[in-house]
Amino acid sequence: VGPWLPEPIDTSLDPQLGAERAEALELAVLLLLEKLNPVERAAYVLREAFDYPYKQIAEILETSEPNTRQLVSRARKHLAAERREPVSPTEHRRLLDVFLTAAQTGNLTELEYILATDVVSYADGGGMRGASKIPVVGRPHVSKYLAAFAPRFWPHSDIRWVEANGRPAILV
C-alpha cells in the first residue's frame, strides 16, 4: 500500500559496509528513476545505461528522434534537480533531533519552521493498511499530517538512535 521506499542499510556495525557501494548505488538509482515518468525512464536508461542511439530508442518508443532527445534531456534535468548539497553528519543529527521532538509533541509551528516549503512526505506501510497511498505535498499539509499522528503513534513507540546508509537515523 502506498509508494515503495528502499530499505535503509545499518552501517554502524560494519564500517566496510559503507564502502560497499553496489547495493547503495542500485537503491539510489531506483529512487531517482521513480522521479521520472515511464517514457522518460525508458529513454534515459536505454541511452545512459546501454548507449542506444537516439534513432533506435525512437523506434522502440514509437516516437520521433527529436522527441527522444527531448525525453532524455528532460530526464537528465529532473534527476539533476534532485541533487542537493550534502549536510554534515552532525548537522543531520541536529535536524533529525529537532524534527523528532516536533513530531513527537505535534508542535505544528516547529514542524513548519524546519520543513522546506516544497517538502514531500512518502510513506511505505510495508503492505499494511493505514499508510498514505499518495505523497503528502507542501509544508502546511506535511506538518498537519505529522502532527495528527503524534498522540496515537509516539507514546507507544520505542526510539533508538542508529546509523543507516552512513548517516544518523532513528529506529522507531
C-alpha positions as CSV (number, residue, x, y, z in Angstrom):
1,V,0.0,0.0,0.0
2,G,1.5,3.4,-1.0
3,P,4.8,4.1,-2.6
4,W,7.7,1.7,-2.2
5,L,10.8,3.1,-0.4
6,P,14.2,1.4,-0.4
7,E,15.2,-0.2,2.9
8,P,17.9,1.7,4.9
9,I,21.1,-0.2,5.5
10,D,22.6,-0.4,9.0
11,T,26.2,0.8,8.5
12,S,27.1,1.2,12.2
13,L,28.3,-2.3,13.0
14,D,30.4,-2.8,9.8
15,P,32.3,0.3,8.6
16,Q,33.3,-1.6,5.5
17,L,29.6,-1.9,4.6
18,G,29.5,1.8,4.0
19,A,32.2,1.4,1.4
20,E,30.3,-1.3,-0.5
21,R,28.5,0.9,-2.9
22,A,26.9,-1.6,-5.3
23,E,23.6,-2.0,-3.4
24,A,23.5,1.6,-2.2
25,L,24.0,2.7,-5.8
26,E,21.3,0.4,-7.0
27,L,18.8,1.8,-4.4
28,A,19.8,5.3,-5.3
29,V,19.2,4.7,-9.0
30,L,15.8,3.1,-8.2
31,L,14.8,6.1,-6.1
32,L,15.9,8.5,-8.8
33,L,14.3,6.7,-11.6
34,E,11.0,6.8,-9.7
35,K,11.1,10.5,-10.2
36,L,10.7,10.0,-14.0
37,N,7.6,9.1,-15.9
38,P,7.8,5.7,-17.7
39,V,8.6,7.1,-21.1
40,E,11.4,9.3,-19.7
41,R,12.7,6.4,-17.7
42,A,12.9,4.1,-20.7
43,A,14.6,6.7,-22.9
44,Y,17.0,7.6,-20.1
45,V,18.0,4.1,-19.3
46,L,18.4,3.0,-22.9
47,R,20.6,6.0,-23.7
48,E,22.6,6.3,-20.5
49,A,22.9,2.7,-19.4
50,F,23.0,0.9,-22.7
51,D,24.2,3.7,-25.0
52,Y,21.5,3.1,-27.6
53,P,21.5,5.6,-30.4
54,Y,18.6,8.1,-30.3
55,K,17.2,6.7,-33.6
56,Q,16.9,3.2,-32.1
57,I,15.3,4.5,-28.9
58,A,12.8,6.4,-31.0
59,E,11.8,3.2,-32.8
60,I,11.4,1.3,-29.6
61,L,9.3,4.0,-28.0
62,E,7.4,4.6,-31.3
63,T,8.2,8.4,-31.3
64,S,10.4,10.7,-33.3
65,E,14.2,11.1,-32.8
66,P,13.9,14.8,-31.8
67,N,11.2,13.8,-29.2
68,T,13.5,11.1,-27.9
69,R,16.4,13.6,-27.5
70,Q,13.9,15.8,-25.6
71,L,12.8,12.9,-23.3
72,V,16.4,12.1,-22.4
73,S,17.2,15.8,-21.9
74,R,14.2,16.2,-19.7
75,A,15.1,13.1,-17.7
76,R,18.6,14.4,-17.1
77,K,17.2,17.7,-15.9
78,H,14.7,16.0,-13.5
79,L,17.5,13.9,-12.0
80,A,19.9,16.8,-11.7
81,A,17.2,18.9,-10.0
82,E,17.1,16.3,-7.2
83,R,20.8,16.8,-6.2
84,R,21.4,18.9,-3.2
85,E,24.4,19.8,-1.1
86,P,25.2,17.1,1.5
87,V,24.7,18.0,5.1
88,S,27.4,17.1,7.7
89,P,26.5,14.1,10.0
90,T,26.5,16.5,13.0
91,E,24.0,18.9,11.3
92,H,22.0,15.9,10.0
93,R,21.6,14.6,13.6
94,R,20.7,18.0,15.0
95,L,18.0,18.5,12.4
96,L,16.7,15.0,12.9
97,D,16.6,15.6,16.7
98,V,14.6,18.8,16.2
99,F,12.3,17.0,13.8
100,L,11.8,14.1,16.1
101,T,10.9,16.4,19.1
102,A,8.5,18.4,17.0
103,A,6.9,15.3,15.5
104,Q,6.6,13.6,19.0
105,T,4.9,16.7,20.5
106,G,2.8,17.5,17.5
107,N,4.3,21.0,17.6
108,L,2.9,22.4,14.3
109,T,4.8,25.7,14.5
110,E,8.2,23.9,14.9
111,L,7.4,21.4,12.2
112,E,6.5,24.2,9.7
113,Y,9.7,26.0,10.7
114,I,12.1,23.1,10.0
115,L,10.4,21.7,6.8
116,A,11.2,23.1,3.4
117,T,8.3,24.8,1.6
118,D,8.4,22.0,-1.1
119,V,8.6,19.1,1.3
120,V,7.1,15.8,0.2
121,S,6.3,13.0,2.7
122,Y,6.3,9.5,1.3
123,A,5.1,6.6,3.4
124,D,5.9,2.9,2.9
125,G,3.5,1.0,5.0
126,G,5.1,-2.3,4.2
127,G,1.8,-3.5,2.7
128,M,-0.1,-2.6,5.9
129,R,-3.4,-0.7,5.8
130,G,-3.3,2.9,7.0
131,A,-0.2,4.0,5.2
132,S,-0.6,7.0,2.9
133,K,-1.2,5.8,-0.6
134,I,-0.2,9.1,-2.1
135,P,2.6,11.5,-1.2
136,V,1.7,14.4,1.1
137,V,2.9,17.6,-0.5
138,G,3.8,21.1,0.9
139,R,4.8,22.4,4.3
140,P,1.4,23.0,5.8
141,H,0.0,19.6,4.7
142,V,3.0,17.6,5.8
143,S,3.1,19.5,9.2
144,K,-0.6,18.8,9.9
145,Y,-0.1,15.2,8.7
146,L,2.8,14.6,11.1
147,A,1.1,16.4,14.0
148,A,-2.0,14.3,13.6
149,F,-0.1,11.1,14.3
150,A,1.7,12.5,17.4
151,P,-0.9,11.4,20.1
152,R,-1.5,8.0,18.7
153,F,1.9,7.0,17.4
154,W,4.7,8.3,19.6
155,P,3.6,7.4,23.2
156,H,3.8,3.7,22.3
157,S,7.0,3.8,20.3
158,D,10.4,2.8,21.3
159,I,13.1,5.1,19.8
160,R,16.8,4.3,19.3
161,W,19.5,6.3,17.5
162,V,21.2,4.2,14.8
163,E,23.3,4.7,11.7
164,A,21.6,4.0,8.4
165,N,23.2,4.5,5.0
166,G,26.1,6.1,6.7
167,R,24.0,8.8,8.4
168,P,22.4,9.3,11.8
169,A,19.0,7.8,11.9
170,I,16.2,6.9,14.2
171,L,14.8,3.4,14.6
172,V,11.2,3.6,15.7
